[in-house]
Amino acid sequence: MWLGERLRTAHRAATLLDHKAHVLRRERERLTLVADRTRAKWAATQHEADRWLTRVAVMGGQREIRFGNADQLTEVNVTWDAVMGVRYPSDVVCILPNQSITARSPGSAALTEAATAHRRALRAAVEHAAATAACRILETEMRETRRRLHAISDRWIPRLESALRSLTERLDEDERAEGVQLRWAARRTGSERAS
């Protein structure tokens, strides 16, 4: 009975792990599409930011570029989601410093456009980083889930089935031997009574 219960538990575990692997794969596929989209957006916004930075450098040189540096740090707030017990970043909000370039220096129109383009590129980079991290987390969990599933399906279940078969055969053999001994004892007792 104990082996039978262990075998049923192993089959339930394998079924649950298989289900988890399917759900994680679907979610990872969805997040891979999000990561591809955010990668393209990041590349486009970074290209635009680089163009504006080149214009600023040509028009005003390194001095003007330094005017565009922010005095404050950017804050990133991450929202987490979970699927099948796996937590991953699902959304990010990038809070950029509210800093006016023209308040610190006269700056050029190109500097203002470059700062705006770099803000967009930073937001896109943060979104892509979150999407990439989510894909990586789900991929790691999928590998672990597949490893556990294979361990149960390829090792644990066959061992339990083999042990259950051996035990069943041994019990059947013991039962037959006991039946033979009972019949032998019954004949002996019957022959002693007859004498």
N, C-alpha and C positions, 0 to 999 in steps of 0.2 A: 504494500500500500504506500509506503514511504517513497519507494522508487517511482511508482506510478504518479504520485503527486508531484515529485520533482520533475518528471518528464512533462507533465501538463504545464507546470510553471515555465519550463524552458520553452515549450511551444508558444505559450502566451507572450513570453519575453521576445521571442523571435518575431512574432507577428507585430507587436508594438514597435520594435526597433525598425522593422521594414516600413511600417506606416510613417514613423518619424523620418526616415530617410527620404521617402517620397515627398512629404510636406516640406522638408528642408530643401530638397532639390528644386521644387517649384518656386519657393521663396528666393532661393539663390539665383535662379534664372531671371526672376523679376528684377532683383537687385542688380544683376549684371547689366540688364538693359538700362537701368537708372545710372549705373556707373559709366556706361558707354556714352549716354546722353550728357552727363555732367562733365565727362572728359572732353567731349567735343565743345561744350560751352566754355569750359576753362581755356582750352586752346585758342578759341576765337577771341575771348576777352583778353587773354594774355597777349595775343598778337596785336590787338588794338591798343593795349596799354603800352606795348613796346614801340609802336609807331608814334604815339603821342610823346613818349619819353625822348625818342630820337629828335622829334621836332623841338622839344624844350631845350635839349642839349645843343642843337644847331643854333637856335635863336638866342639863348641866354647863357649857355655853358654850364659848368658844374655848380657855379654859384646859385643859379636859378633853381637847379635841381634840389639843392640843399633847402631852399625855401619851401619845397613841397613836402619835406619830411614832417611827419606827425610827432607831436610831443607826447601823446597819450597812446596807450596800447589798445588794440582791438580786443573786444570780448566776444567769445563764442559760447553760445548756450546750446547744449546737445540734448535732444529729446530721444529717449530710448524706447524701443519696442521689444516685444518678445514673441517668439514662435516656438512651440514645443519646448519651452523652458530655456531657450537660448536668447539672451539679451544682445541687441545690436543697435547701433545708432540709426534712427529712422529719419530724423530731421535736425537741421542746425539753423540757428539764427546768428548771423554775424552782426554784432553791434560795433560799428565803426565810430571813432571819435568824431564828435561834431566840431570840426575845426575849419575855420575859414582861412584859406591861404592868403586872401587879399588883406585880412586883418593883420597878418604878420609881415607882409611885404607887398610891394606893388604887383609883382608877378605879371606874367603875360597870360593871354587867353589860352595859349597852348598849355601853360602850367595848370590852369584850372581844368582843362579837358583831360590832361594827363592824370591828374589826381582823381577825377571822376572815373576814368577808364581803369585805373589801378584799384579803385574801390570795387568796381564790378568784377575785376579779375580776382581779387581777394575773396569776394563772396563765392564766386564760382569754384575757386580752389578749395575752399572750406567745404562746400557741398560735395565736391568730388572726393575729398578726403574721407568724409563720412560714408559716402556710398561705397568706396573702396574698402574701408574698414568693415562695413557690414558684410560685404561679400567674403572677405577674408575670415571673419568670425564664423559665418555659416559654412564655409568650405572646411574649416578646421573641425567643426562639430559634425559635419557629414562624414569626414574621414573617421572620426572616433566612433560614430554610430555604425558605420560599415564594419569597422574592426570588431566592435562588440557583437554585431550580428553574425559575422563569420565565426567568431569564437564560439558563440552559442550553437549555430547551425552546423559547423564543421567539426567541433570538438565535443562540446558538452552534450548535445542531444545524441550523437552516435554512442558516446560512452554510456550514457544512461540507458539507451535502448539495448546496448550490448549487455550491460549489467542486469537489466530486467529480463532479457532473454535467458541469460545464464541462470538467474535465480528461478525463473519459471521452469526451466528444464530440470534443475536440481530438485525443485519441489515436486515436479511430476515424477521424477525418478524415485524420490523418497516415498511418495505416495504409492507407486507401484510396488516398491520393495516392502512397504508396510502391508499392502494388500496380500502379497505373496506370503509374508510371515503370518498374517492372520489366518489365511486359508490353510497353511501348513499346521498352525497351532490348532485350528478347528478340526482338521483331519486327525491329528494326533490325539486330541481330546476325545473325538468320536471313536477312534480305534481302541483307546484305553477303556472307554465305557463298554465297548462291545466285548472286551476280554474279560 
